[in-house]
Amino acid sequence: MCGIVAYIGNRQAYPIVIKGLQRLEYRGYDSAGVALLNGELSVYKKAGKVADLAAYVSDKNLVGQVGMGHTRWATHGEPNDRNAHPHYSESKDLAIIHNGIIENYAAIKQELINLGHTFKSDTDTEVLIHLIEEIKHKTHVATEEAVRLALGEVIGAYAIVVLSKNEPNKMIAARKGSPIVVGIGKDEFFIASDATPIVEYTKNVAYLNDGEVATIDNGKLTVKTIDNETKIPFVQELELKLEAIEKGGYDHFMMKEIYEQPRSIWDSMRGRIDADKGRLRLGGISEFENKLINAKRIIIVACGTSWHAALVAEYLIEDLARIPVEVEYASEFRYRNPIISEDDVVIAISQSGETADTLAAIEMAKERGATIFGVCNVVGASIPRATHAGSYTHAGPEIGVASTKAFTAQVTVLTLMALQIANKRGTITQSRFRALLNELETIPSKVEIALKSNDKVKEISALFKDSRNFLYLGRGYGFPVALEGALKLKEISYIHAEGYPAAEMKHGPIALIDEEMPVVVIATKNSSYEKVVSNIQEVKARKGKIIAIVTEGDVDVKKMADYAIEIPETDDILVPLVSVIPLQLLSYHIAVMRGCNVDQPRNLAKSVTVE
């Protein structure tokens, strides 16, 4: 969504804030701004990237040991200078940065206009800082108290930081539905949307909970709820390493993250399986394991790439554990009055752990008595806190907006979950269970082999980079992979692409096929292989161009396909982990060749914290 970073301490704030914004730019890059306290409360902001802001302020007074910055993903008001954050209050004594949406801002704005307030932007955020100042003037309370009272009047989601010109040793932060982490150093504090801007300076952090307001005043941190209850912040040590958020010699974070997958898949299995001993244990779900085993139905909620991982999980759980599974878009699930009972288990999947639609779906399911499991990549995020139990993926930080290693890490953990349930339910034989554990342990090395197709994929990309449309086809476990491949291409190259079950091509999409239509087919050796061969023949008969993902040593499809990319053979249920690799590479190279911003595609943000 939007990126927030702030500093108060003994160092100069601007270098820390601007570097933090660069690390957070994957959260939003429509505009950026900083506020600095240096006797005055100076605000500088600019439409465009953080680099545009840095150029704009190069001749400004940037001195000050207190500052905050924001990189925006626009919701209310188009991306331009005046809608960029920070926003001043009416008197310009206060300034705010904000991630989220204030849903009742229009009514509050009208009320404030009636009281004589004037507004310089179209944002909901400016309304909030005006409200805080109005309360402060009317009640004569401290700024942190005015913030607390104002937040009691707003409806919506927020992560905010507030500075006051008249209180240069004070910084206030609050959250509801959007993340805030406080870094604690020696006589200094850092505030950010996530830990990436903080890890360079301190390992000690405290994550704010929903409905909490943090005040840093003269080197002391206090936390209160909106209801004025004092809380003791839980300080924990970051496991994040600085090198994990650097490009490490790659041109783009996306390419780095694609090549990290052998390790991230292994890290998501490490300590959880021992094939030699036939052991599998996901510790995070052990307390509620019986609930999973005896579930009458499993509902999986997710968005975007996580939804595709959920589709793979549906196939896995029904195939191995024989429990009915429904996969739902979180955004639709919460609005259609679904039937949920205490016998249901809901699995929520989110890379960031902050996806607003998924969080809302979780809360609704909890209210109706369901048991909630989370699959998430970010420790301390909102979804792990909101669920009864769950498992972390161990993909490490994913900076590229288009998800790659997070997808394979999610599928890995969901595969482990399906196997654990199946083993406990006795729905698979011990020999099959052990065979799959053994095969799982080989997947990282098979992904490494799949990555060796990079040069060939690059050559194919050069031939199709100017295509206006792509079709992706798959059957069985290949169908979610086709959807994910199409999404990747759309996200970063801006080429229209659709994923379909291969058999559904005849029911509409076949009308689109001509000599200019590239068709990517997941055609690995499995039970549907002969059917996929038939689908390829149907495309060829209409002069479509076939790019086939095939099993090593394949003969039949390679004869028919215009281009074939080989991947190592693996068990049918594990094919998604390997077959998605060349599709990620294809989207990457096409996007680079088209001159697109691979890591920061237009209109997208990494963590969608608004509904």
C-alpha positions in Angstrom: 0.0 0.0 0.0 1.9 3.1 1.2 5.3 3.2 2.8 5.9 4.9 6.1 9.3 5.6 7.8 10.2 8.0 10.6 13.1 8.8 12.9 13.7 10.6 16.2 17.0 10.6 17.9 20.5 12.1 17.8 21.3 11.6 14.1 20.3 13.6 11.1 16.8 12.3 10.1 16.7 13.0 6.4 19.4 10.4 5.2 17.7 7.7 7.3 14.2 8.7 6.1 15.1 8.9 2.4 17.0 5.6 2.5 14.0 4.0 4.3 11.7 5.3 1.6 13.9 3.7 -1.1 13.6 0.4 0.8 9.8 0.8 1.1 9.1 1.9 -2.4 7.7 -1.5 -3.3 4.7 -0.5 -1.2 3.8 2.5 -3.4 5.5 4.8 -5.8 2.9 7.3 -7.1 4.5 10.1 -5.0 6.7 10.7 -2.0 7.4 13.2 0.6 9.2 14.1 3.9 8.6 16.2 6.9 11.5 17.5 9.0 11.5 19.3 12.4 14.3 21.9 12.6 12.7 24.7 14.5 10.1 24.8 11.7 8.0 21.9 10.5 9.1 21.7 6.9 7.2 19.5 4.4 8.6 18.6 0.9 6.8 16.3 -1.4 6.7 15.4 -5.1 4.8 13.3 -7.5 6.7 10.3 -8.9 9.4 8.0 -7.5 11.5 8.6 -4.4 14.4 9.6 -6.7 12.2 12.5 -8.0 11.7 13.6 -4.4 15.5 13.3 -3.6 16.2 15.5 -6.7 13.6 18.0 -5.7 14.9 18.5 -2.1 18.6 18.6 -3.1 18.7 22.4 -2.6 16.5 22.5 0.5 17.3 22.8 4.2 17.3 19.2 5.3 18.8 19.6 8.8 16.9 18.1 11.7 17.0 15.1 14.1 13.3 14.4 13.8 11.7 13.5 10.5 9.2 11.2 8.7 8.6 10.2 5.1 6.0 8.5 2.9 5.8 6.8 -0.4 2.2 6.7 -1.8 -0.1 4.3 -3.5 -3.0 6.5 -4.4 -6.6 5.9 -3.1 -8.2 9.2 -2.6 -7.0 11.8 -5.1 -4.9 11.3 -8.2 -1.1 11.0 -7.8 0.3 14.6 -7.8 2.3 17.0 -5.7 -0.6 18.3 -3.6 -2.1 14.9 -2.8 1.3 13.5 -1.8 2.0 13.0 1.9 2.9 14.5 4.5 -0.1 16.7 5.0 -0.3 19.8 7.2 -3.0 20.7 9.6 -4.9 24.0 9.1 -2.3 26.0 11.1 0.7 24.0 9.7 1.7 23.2 13.3 1.0 19.5 12.8 1.8 17.1 10.0 0.8 13.5 9.2 1.6 10.5 7.0 -0.9 7.8 6.6 -1.4 4.3 5.1 -5.0 3.2 4.8 -8.4 4.6 4.2 -10.7 6.8 6.3 -14.1 5.7 5.2 -16.1 8.5 6.8 -13.8 11.3 5.8 -16.4 13.0 3.6 -18.8 13.6 6.5 -15.9 14.8 8.8 -14.5 17.0 6.0 -17.9 18.8 5.6 -18.1 19.3 9.4 -14.6 20.8 9.4 -15.4 23.1 6.4 -18.4 24.4 8.3 -16.0 25.2 11.2 -13.8 27.2 8.8 -11.2 24.7 7.7 -9.8 24.8 4.2 -8.2 21.9 2.4 -5.3 21.8 0.0 -5.7 18.2 -1.3 -8.3 15.6 -2.3 -7.1 13.0 0.3 -8.8 11.5 3.3 -5.5 11.9 5.2 -5.6 15.7 5.3 -9.1 15.5 6.8 -7.6 13.4 9.7 -4.9 15.8 10.6 -7.3 18.7 10.5 -9.6 16.7 12.9 -6.7 16.1 15.2 -5.9 19.8 15.4 -9.6 20.8 15.8 -9.9 18.4 18.8 -6.5 19.7 20.2 -7.7 23.3 20.1 -11.2 22.6 21.5 -10.1 20.3 24.4 -6.6 21.8 25.1 -5.1 18.3 25.4 -1.7 17.0 24.4 -1.2 16.1 20.8 -1.1 12.3 21.6 -4.4 12.6 23.4 -5.9 14.5 20.5 -4.7 11.8 18.1 -6.3 9.1 20.4 -9.6 11.0 20.5 -9.7 11.7 16.8 -9.1 8.0 16.0 -12.1 7.2 18.1 -14.2 9.2 15.6 -12.9 7.7 12.3 -14.0 4.6 10.5 -11.5 2.7 8.4 -7.9 1.5 8.4 -4.8 3.4 9.2 -1.2 3.5 10.1 -0.2 7.0 10.9 2.7 9.1 12.2 2.1 12.6 13.5 4.7 15.4 14.2 4.1 18.7 16.0 6.1 21.9 15.4 5.7 22.9 19.0 6.8 19.5 20.4 10.1 18.8 18.8 11.0 15.9 21.0 7.7 14.0 20.4 6.5 11.6 17.7 3.2 9.8 17.7 2.2 6.7 15.8 -1.0 4.6 15.6 -2.4 1.6 13.7 -5.6 -0.1 12.9 -5.6 -2.6 10.0 -2.3 -1.4 8.6 1.1 -2.3 10.0 3.4 -0.2 12.2 6.7 -1.4 13.7 8.8 0.6 16.2 12.5 0.1 16.1 14.3 0.8 19.4 17.9 1.9 19.4 20.2 3.6 21.8 18.5 7.0 22.5 16.8 6.8 19.2 13.6 5.4 17.7 12.5 4.3 14.2 8.9 3.9 12.9 8.1 2.1 9.7 5.5 0.1 7.8 7.8 -3.0 8.0 11.2 -3.8 9.2 13.2 -3.3 6.0 14.2 0.4 6.8 15.0 -0.5 10.4 17.2 -3.6 10.2 20.2 -1.5 9.3 20.1 0.4 12.6 18.6 -1.9 15.2 17.4 -5.4 15.7 15.0 -4.6 18.6 11.5 -3.9 17.5 7.9 -3.7 18.8 4.9 -4.3 16.6 1.9 -2.2 17.4 -1.4 -4.0 17.7 -4.7 -2.7 16.2 -6.1 0.1 18.2 -2.8 1.1 19.8 -1.2 4.6 19.9 2.6 4.9 20.5 4.1 8.1 21.8 7.9 8.7 21.8 8.5 11.7 24.1 12.0 12.8 25.3 13.4 9.4 24.6 10.7 7.3 26.2 8.2 5.0 24.4 4.6 4.7 25.8 1.8 2.7 24.2 -1.9 3.2 24.9 -5.1 1.8 23.4 -7.7 4.1 21.8 -9.7 3.4 25.0 -6.8 4.9 27.0 -5.5 1.7 28.5 -1.7 1.6 29.0 0.1 -1.3 27.3 3.6 -2.7 27.8 5.2 -3.0 24.3 6.6 -6.5 23.5 10.1 -6.0 22.2 11.5 -8.7 20.0 14.6 -9.3 18.0 14.5 -9.1 14.2 15.7 -12.2 12.3 15.9 -10.2 9.0 19.4 -9.7 7.6 20.4 -6.6 5.7 21.7 -8.6 2.6 18.3 -10.1 2.2 16.9 -6.7 1.1 19.7 -5.8 -1.2 19.8 -6.8 -4.9 23.0 -8.8 -4.5 24.3 -8.1 -8.0 21.1 -8.8 -9.9 19.5 -6.1 -12.1 16.2 -6.5 -10.4 14.8 -7.8 -7.1 12.4 -10.0 -9.1 15.3 -11.9 -10.8 17.1 -12.3 -7.5 13.9 -13.7 -5.9 13.3 -16.1 -8.8 16.9 -17.5 -8.3 16.4 -17.6 -4.5 13.7 -20.3 -4.9 15.8 -23.4 -4.4 16.8 -22.0 -1.0 13.4 -20.5 -0.1 11.6 -23.7 -0.9 14.1 -25.6 1.2 13.9 -23.1 4.1 10.1 -23.6 4.1 10.6 -27.4 4.6 13.7 -27.2 6.8 13.1 -28.7 10.3 9.6 -29.8 9.2 10.4 -33.0 7.3 12.9 -35.8 7.6 12.3 -38.2 4.7 14.7 -40.8 5.9 12.7 -41.2 9.1 9.3 -40.7 7.4 8.7 -37.7 9.7 6.6 -34.6 9.0 5.5 -32.0 11.5 4.2 -28.5 11.1 4.6 -27.3 14.7 2.4 -24.2 14.1 -0.7 -26.3 13.6 -0.1 -29.0 16.1 -2.4 -27.4 18.8 -5.4 -27.5 16.4 -4.3 -30.5 14.4 -7.4 -32.5 15.3 -9.6 -29.7 14.1 -8.0 -30.0 10.7 -8.1 -33.8 10.6 -11.8 -33.8 11.5 -12.9 -30.8 9.4 -16.1 -31.4 7.5 -14.9 -28.7 5.0 -11.9 -26.5 4.5 -12.4 -23.0 3.0 -9.3 -21.2 1.7 -9.3 -17.4 1.3 -6.7 -15.4 -0.5 -6.1 -12.8 -3.2 -3.9 -12.6 -6.3 -1.0 -15.0 -6.4 -1.9 -16.4 -3.0 -5.3 -17.3 -4.5 -3.4 -19.4 -7.1 -1.5 -21.1 -4.3 -4.8 -21.8 -2.7 -6.1 -23.5 -5.9 -3.0 -25.8 -5.8 -3.9 -26.5 -2.1 -7.5 -27.4 -3.1 -6.1 -30.1 -5.4 -3.6 -31.3 -2.8 -6.0 -31.6 0.1 -8.8 -33.2 -1.8 -6.5 -35.6 -3.6 -4.4 -36.6 -0.5 -6.6 -35.9 2.6 -10.1 -36.4 1.0 -11.6 -33.3 2.7 -13.9 -31.0 0.6 -12.2 -27.7 -0.1 -13.6 -24.4 -1.4 -11.3 -21.7 -2.6 -12.6 -18.1 -2.3 -11.4 -14.7 -3.3 -11.3 -13.0 0.1 -12.8 -9.8 -1.3 -16.0 -11.7 -2.4 -16.2 -14.2 0.4 -16.9 -11.6 3.1 -19.6 -9.9 1.1 -21.7 -12.8 0.0 -23.0 -14.0 3.4 -21.3 -17.4 3.2 -22.5 -20.4 5.2 -19.8 -21.1 7.8 -20.1 -23.4 10.8 -18.0 -24.4 13.8 -17.0 -27.6 11.9 -15.3 -25.6 9.2 -11.7 -24.7 9.0 -10.6 -21.5 7.2 -7.1 -21.2 5.8 -6.0 -17.7 5.0 -3.0 -17.2 2.7 -1.1 -13.9 2.4 2.5 -13.1 1.7 2.5 -9.8 3.6 0.0 -10.9 6.3 -1.6 -7.5 5.9 -4.0 -8.0 3.0 -7.1 -6.1 4.1 -9.7 -8.2 2.3 -8.2 -11.4 3.7 -8.1 -9.9 7.2 -11.8 -8.9 6.9 -12.7 -12.5 5.7 -10.8 -13.9 8.7 -12.7 -11.7 11.2 -16.1 -12.7 9.7 -15.2 -16.4 9.8 -14.1 -16.2 13.4 -17.3 -14.5 14.4 -19.2 -17.5 13.0 -17.1 -20.0 15.0 -14.7 -21.3 12.4 -11.1 -22.3 13.2 -8.7 -20.1 11.3 -5.2 -21.2 10.1 -2.8 -18.7 8.5 -0.1 -19.2 5.9 2.1 -16.1 5.9 5.6 -14.9 5.1 6.0 -11.9 7.4 6.6 -12.5 11.2 4.6 -10.2 13.4 2.1 -9.3 10.6 -1.7 -8.9 11.3 -2.9 -12.2 9.8 -0.7 -14.4 12.1 -2.0 -12.4 15.0 -5.7 -12.8 13.9 -5.6 -16.5 13.3 -5.8 -19.4 15.8 -2.8 -21.1 14.4 -0.7 -21.4 11.2 2.6 -21.8 9.6 5.1 -19.3 8.4 6.7 -19.6 5.0 10.4 -18.9 5.1 10.8 -17.2 1.7 12.6 -14.2 3.2 11.8 -10.6 2.2 10.1 -10.3 -1.2 10.7 -6.8 -2.6 9.6 -7.3 -6.2 5.9 -6.4 -6.4 5.2 -9.5 -8.6 5.3 -12.4 -6.3 7.6 -15.3 -7.2 9.4 -17.0 -4.3 6.4 -16.3 -2.0 4.2 -18.4 -4.4 6.5 -21.5 -4.3 7.0 -21.1 -0.5 3.3 -21.0 0.0 2.7 -24.1 -2.2 5.5 -25.9 -0.3 3.9 -25.2 3.1 0.5 -26.1 1.8 1.9 -29.4 0.4 3.3 -30.2 3.8 0.0 -29.3 5.5 -1.9 -31.6 3.0 0.5 -34.4 3.6 0.3 -34.1 7.4 -3.5 -34.2 7.4 -3.5 -37.1 4.9 -1.1 -39.1 7.0 -3.0 -38.5 10.2 -6.3 -39.4 8.5 -4.9 -42.5 6.9 -6.0 -41.5 3.5 -2.6 -42.2 1.9 -0.4 -45.3 2.3 2.8 -45.1 4.3 4.8 -46.0 1.2 3.1 -43.1 -0.8 3.7 -40.8 2.2 7.4 -41.6 2.4 7.8 -41.5 -1.4 6.3 -37.9 -1.5 8.6 -36.8 1.4 11.6 -38.1 -0.5 10.5 -36.4 -3.7 9.8 -33.1 -1.8 13.4 -33.1 -0.6 14.6 -33.2 -4.3 12.5 -30.2 -5.3 15.1 -27.5 -4.6 17.6 -29.2 -6.8 15.0 -29.7 -9.5 14.2 -26.0 -9.3 17.9 -25.3 -9.8 17.8 -27.4 -13.0 14.7 -25.6 -14.2 16.4 -22.2 -13.7 19.0 -23.4 -16.3 16.4 -22.8 -18.9 16.9 -19.1 -18.5 18.9 -18.5 -21.7 16.4 -20.4 -23.8 13.4 -18.6 -22.2 15.2 -15.3 -22.9 15.5 -16.3 -26.6 11.8 -17.1 -26.7 10.9 -13.9 -25.0 12.6 -11.9 -27.7 10.3 -13.4 -30.3 7.1 -12.6 -28.4 7.8 -9.4 -26.6 5.6 -7.4 -28.9 2.6 -9.7 -28.7 -0.6 -8.1 -27.6 -2.2 -11.2 -26.1 -1.2 -14.5 -24.5 -3.2 -17.6 -23.6 -2.0 -20.0 -20.8 -3.4 -23.5 -20.6 -3.1 -26.3 -18.1 -4.9 -29.3 -16.7 -5.1 -30.6 -13.1 -2.2 -29.3 -11.1 -1.1 -27.4 -14.2 -4.2 -25.2 -14.3 -3.3 -23.0 -11.3 0.2 -22.7 -12.7 -1.3 -21.4 -16.0 -3.3 -18.8 -14.1 -0.2 -17.7 -12.2 1.9 -17.5 -15.4 -0.8 -15.3 -17.0 -0.9 -13.1 -13.9 2.9 -12.6 -13.9 2.8 -11.5 -17.6 0.0 -9.1 -17.0 1.5 -7.6 -13.9 4.9 -6.6 -15.2 4.8 -6.5 -19.0 1.2 -5.1 -19.3 0.4 -7.7 -22.0 -3.1 -9.0 -21.8 -3.0 -12.7 -20.8 -5.5 -15.2 -19.6 -5.1 -18.6 -18.0 -7.6 -21.4 -18.7 -8.2 -25.0 -18.0 -7.0 -26.5 -21.3 -10.3 -28.3 -21.9 -12.2 -25.0 -21.6 -10.3 -23.5 -24.5 -13.0 -25.1 -26.8 -15.7 -23.2 -24.9 -14.8 -19.7 -26.1 -11.0 -18.8 -26.0 -10.4 -20.9 -29.2 -12.1 -18.1 -31.1 -9.1 -15.9 -30.3 -6.4 -18.2 -31.7 -4.7 -17.2 -34.9 -1.1 -17.0 -36.1 -0.4 -14.0 -33.8 -1.6 -15.7 -30.6 1.1 -17.3 -28.4 -0.3 -20.1 -26.3 1.7 -21.3 -23.3 0.8 -24.9 -22.3 1.8 -26.8 -19.2 2.3 -30.2 -20.9 4.2 -32.2 -18.3 3.8 -36.0 -18.2 0.8 -36.8 -16.0 -2.6 -38.5 -16.2 -3.9 -35.7 -18.4 -1.0 -35.8 -20.8 -2.9 -37.3 -23.8 -5.7 -34.8 -23.4 -3.2 -31.9 -23.3 -1.7 -33.3 -26.5 -5.1 -33.1 -28.1 -5.5 -29.5 -26.9 -2.2 -28.6 -28.5 -3.3 -30.1 -31.8 -6.4 -27.9 -31.7 -4.3 -24.8 -31.3 -1.9 -25.9 -34.0 -4.8 -26.5 -36.4 -5.6 -22.8 -36.0 -2.0 -21.6 -36.5 -1.5 -20.6 -32.9 2.1 -20.5 -31.6 2.8 -23.1 -28.9 5.3 -22.5 -26.1 5.2 -25.8 -24.1 6.5 -26.6 -20.7 7.4 -30.3 -21.0 9.0 -33.0 -18.9 12.7 -33.7 -19.6 12.9 -36.3 -22.4 9.5 -35.6 -23.8 9.1 -36.5 -27.5 5.4 -36.1 -28.5 4.8 -32.5 -27.4 8.2 -31.3 -28.5 7.4 -32.5 -32.1 4.2 -30.4 -32.1 5.3 -27.3 -30.1 7.0 -24.3 -31.8 9.1 -24.0 -28.6 9.6 -26.4 -25.8 11.1 -25.7 -22.4 12.1 -28.8 -20.4 11.8 -29.2 -16.6 12.9 -32.2 -14.5 10.3 -35.0 -13.9 8.6 -35.0 -10.5 5.5 -36.4 -8.9 2.3 -34.9 -10.4 1.3 -33.1 -7.2 4.7 -31.3 -7.0 4.7 -30.2 -10.6 3.6 -26.6 -9.8 6.8 -26.0 -7.8 8.9 -26.7 -10.9 6.7 -25.8 -13.8 6.1 -22.2 -12.6 9.8 -21.4 -12.9 10.1 -20.9 -16.7 6.8 -18.9 -16.6 8.3 -16.5 -14.1 11.4 -16.2 -16.3 9.3 -15.6 -19.4 7.3 -12.8 -17.8 10.5 -11.2 -16.5 12.4 -11.2 -19.8 9.5 -10.0 -21.8 9.0 -7.1 -19.3 12.6 -6.1 -19.4 12.7 -6.2 -23.2 9.6 -4.0 -23.3 11.3 -1.4 -21.0 8.8 -2.0 -18.1 9.7 -1.3 -14.5 9.9 -4.9 -13.4 10.1 -4.4 -9.6 7.6 -1.6 -9.5 4.9 -2.2 -12.1 2.4 0.6 -12.7 -0.6 0.9 -10.4 0.4 -2.0 -8.2 1.7 -2.2 -4.7 3.2 -5.1 -2.7 0.8 -5.1 0.2 -2.8 -4.2 -0.4 -4.0 -2.9 2.9 -7.2 -1.3 1.7 -10.4 -3.1 0.6 
